[in-house]
Amino acid sequence: MKKTWLDGKTFIISGASSGIGKGIAEKLIIKHGCKVIGIGRNENKFIDFSAKLGENAKLLTYRTFDVTDENEWKNLAKDLEKDGIRPDGIINCAGILPRFKKALDTETEDVIKVTETNFFSCVYSINATYPLISRSDTPAIVNVSSAAALATIVGTSAYSAAKSALKSYTEALIYELKGKAYVSLVMPGFARTDIFRSQNTSIDENKLIKNLSMPAYKTVNAIHRGIKRKKTRIIIGKDAHAMNFFYRLFPKFTMGAIKKVLKGSKLKLFEDVFCDD
Ligand SMILES: NC(=O)c1ccc[n+]([C@@H]2O[C@H](COP(=O)([O-])OP(=O)(O)OC[C@H]3O[C@@H](n4cnc5c(N)ncnc54)[C@H](OP(=O)(O)O)[C@@H]3O)[C@@H](O)[C@H]2O)c1
């Protein structure tokens, strides 16, 4: 296979125990012989992942902790330094999507949890590990935001706000570290993963979402392609591209149209959002 800048590198990947993060970790290990330090909470998921990797399992190590705990990130960085492990990059992929509901029905503690998991965890991880990563000859930071940061979807106020914060933060990093590090902002549309586990119905029962969404492996392939080419902005899926295009040209119309389509679809997935409209 053609040589790429990714070959043989060491990456820290949060959310590597499942879904998109696991898919990216697997690609980097199998296609590029990368070493991956996976972060997640559930050890059993990592044990299964290791078993799936077979002889490549030696390239995966993992730490189980809650990404919202800044001290855990500081301890990780200290341990890597102590053990002489030099990460070349970090991919922040851990995230949660709470059940779709109106902003005013969302408890403050849920907004805080979503923001800590989807945004602050990335600030903590980058602040703690960048001093090590910056010593690499190819330093890299990849933050997985969402199409929800391109155009807000009604019923996802906290999620969209946290992913928008991550988008702005990453855009600042892209320009502040230009010439020093590769920084990328990833904005996928709907992908079929376990992230929908908090919803009141399976997404497979929703024809609209099923048609709009991508199989997780396609999202992973697109992220892998983008990172390989050092793209700083990776938008994935027809839904994400449409949101990006229309919101930039007609923001008010697009927001209204998204609401109309979701309300008109009468999907169980959005019943809490439109219950008394
Ligand atoms: N799927 C989509 O449609 C979609 C669309 C746009 C953006 N995204 C973004 O893509 C990323 C990956 O999502 P996914 O679809 O792959 O979801 P997923 O299958 O649910 O995976 C989420 C990962 O995040 C980890 N995680 C969550 N909270 C954590 C915490 N507090 N501490 C440590 N690890 C935590 C989970 O680990 P444990 O289970 O071990 O806790 C798991 O590995 C997320 O940031 C999500 O917002 C997804």
The ligand as an SDF file (V2000), in Angstrom:
LIG
                    3D

 48 52  0  0  0  0  0  0  0  0999 V2000
  -23.7430    8.5530   15.0610 N   0  0  0  0  0  0  0  0  0  0  0  0
  -24.0860    9.7320   14.5770 C   0  0  0  0  0  0  0  0  0  0  0  0
  -25.1360    9.8890   13.8970 O   0  0  0  0  0  0  0  0  0  0  0  0
  -23.2080   10.9250   14.7840 C   0  0  0  0  0  0  0  0  0  0  0  0
  -23.4200   12.0740   13.9870 C   0  0  0  0  0  0  0  0  0  0  0  0
  -22.6200   13.1810   14.1910 C   0  0  0  0  0  0  0  0  0  0  0  0
  -21.6180   13.1700   15.1490 C   0  0  0  0  0  0  0  0  0  0  0  0
  -21.4240   12.0560   15.8970 N   0  0  0  0  0  0  0  0  0  0  0  0
  -20.3680   12.0900   16.9180 C   0  0  0  0  0  0  0  0  0  0  0  0
  -19.4730   11.0250   16.7130 O   0  0  0  0  0  0  0  0  0  0  0  0
  -18.8970   10.6530   17.9730 C   0  0  0  0  0  0  0  0  0  0  0  0
  -18.9840    9.1420   18.1370 C   0  0  0  0  0  0  0  0  0  0  0  0
  -20.3470    8.7830   18.2100 O   0  0  0  0  0  0  0  0  0  0  0  0
  -20.8720    7.3150   17.8610 P   0  0  0  0  0  0  0  0  0  0  0  0
  -22.0190    7.4930   16.9590 O   0  0  0  0  0  0  0  0  0  0  0  0
  -19.7480    6.4440   17.4730 O   0  0  0  0  0  0  0  0  0  0  0  0
  -21.4740    6.9000   19.2900 O   0  0  0  0  0  0  0  0  0  0  0  0
  -21.3060    5.5960   20.2060 P   0  0  0  0  0  0  0  0  0  0  0  0
  -21.2840    4.3740   19.3860 O   0  0  0  0  0  0  0  0  0  0  0  0
  -22.3220    5.7540   21.2630 O   0  0  0  0  0  0  0  0  0  0  0  0
  -19.8440    5.7970   20.8380 O   0  0  0  0  0  0  0  0  0  0  0  0
  -19.6010    6.7770   21.7920 C   0  0  0  0  0  0  0  0  0  0  0  0
  -18.2360    6.5530   22.4030 C   0  0  0  0  0  0  0  0  0  0  0  0
  -17.9860    7.6080   23.3400 O   0  0  0  0  0  0  0  0  0  0  0  0
  -17.5840    7.0460   24.5780 C   0  0  0  0  0  0  0  0  0  0  0  0
  -18.0390    7.9070   25.6730 N   0  0  0  0  0  0  0  0  0  0  0  0
  -19.2260    8.5370   25.7960 C   0  0  0  0  0  0  0  0  0  0  0  0
  -19.2780    9.2370   26.9430 N   0  0  0  0  0  0  0  0  0  0  0  0
  -18.0810    9.0330   27.5470 C   0  0  0  0  0  0  0  0  0  0  0  0
  -17.5130    9.4740   28.7680 C   0  0  0  0  0  0  0  0  0  0  0  0
  -18.1700   10.3020   29.5950 N   0  0  0  0  0  0  0  0  0  0  0  0
  -16.2650    9.0680   29.0870 N   0  0  0  0  0  0  0  0  0  0  0  0
  -15.5780    8.2240   28.2710 C   0  0  0  0  0  0  0  0  0  0  0  0
  -16.0630    7.7880   27.1040 N   0  0  0  0  0  0  0  0  0  0  0  0
  -17.2850    8.1730   26.7450 C   0  0  0  0  0  0  0  0  0  0  0  0
  -18.2360    5.6780   24.6280 C   0  0  0  0  0  0  0  0  0  0  0  0
  -17.4820    4.8540   25.4750 O   0  0  0  0  0  0  0  0  0  0  0  0
  -18.1680    3.9060   26.6110 P   0  0  0  0  0  0  0  0  0  0  0  0
  -19.3630    3.2820   26.0010 O   0  0  0  0  0  0  0  0  0  0  0  0
  -17.0850    2.9590   26.9300 O   0  0  0  0  0  0  0  0  0  0  0  0
  -18.5130    4.8280   27.7120 O   0  0  0  0  0  0  0  0  0  0  0  0
  -18.1350    5.2390   23.1740 C   0  0  0  0  0  0  0  0  0  0  0  0
  -16.8680    4.6790   22.9230 O   0  0  0  0  0  0  0  0  0  0  0  0
  -19.6730   11.4380   19.0450 C   0  0  0  0  0  0  0  0  0  0  0  0
  -18.9070   12.5470   19.4370 O   0  0  0  0  0  0  0  0  0  0  0  0
  -20.9240   11.8830   18.3230 C   0  0  0  0  0  0  0  0  0  0  0  0
  -21.4700   13.0560   18.8550 O   0  0  0  0  0  0  0  0  0  0  0  0
  -22.1870   10.9250   15.7410 C   0  0  0  0  0  0  0  0  0  0  0  0
  1  2  1  0
  2  3  2  0
  2  4  1  0
  4  5  1  0
  4 48  2  0
  5  6  2  0
  6  7  1  0
  7  8  2  0
  8  9  1  0
  8 48  1  0
  9 10  1  0
  9 46  1  0
 10 11  1  0
 11 12  1  0
 11 44  1  0
 12 13  1  0
 13 14  1  0
 14 15  2  0
 14 16  1  0
 14 17  1  0
 17 18  1  0
 18 19  2  0
 18 20  1  0
 18 21  1  0
 21 22  1  0
 22 23  1  0
 23 24  1  0
 23 42  1  0
 24 25  1  0
 25 26  1  0
 25 36  1  0
 26 27  1  0
 26 35  1  0
 27 28  2  0
 28 29  1  0
 29 30  1  0
 29 35  2  0
 30 31  1  0
 30 32  2  0
 32 33  1  0
 33 34  2  0
 34 35  1  0
 36 37  1  0
 36 42  1  0
 37 38  1  0
 38 39  2  0
 38 40  1  0
 38 41  1  0
 42 43  1  0
 44 45  1  0
 44 46  1  0
 46 47  1  0
M  CHG  2   8   1  16  -1
M  END
$$$$
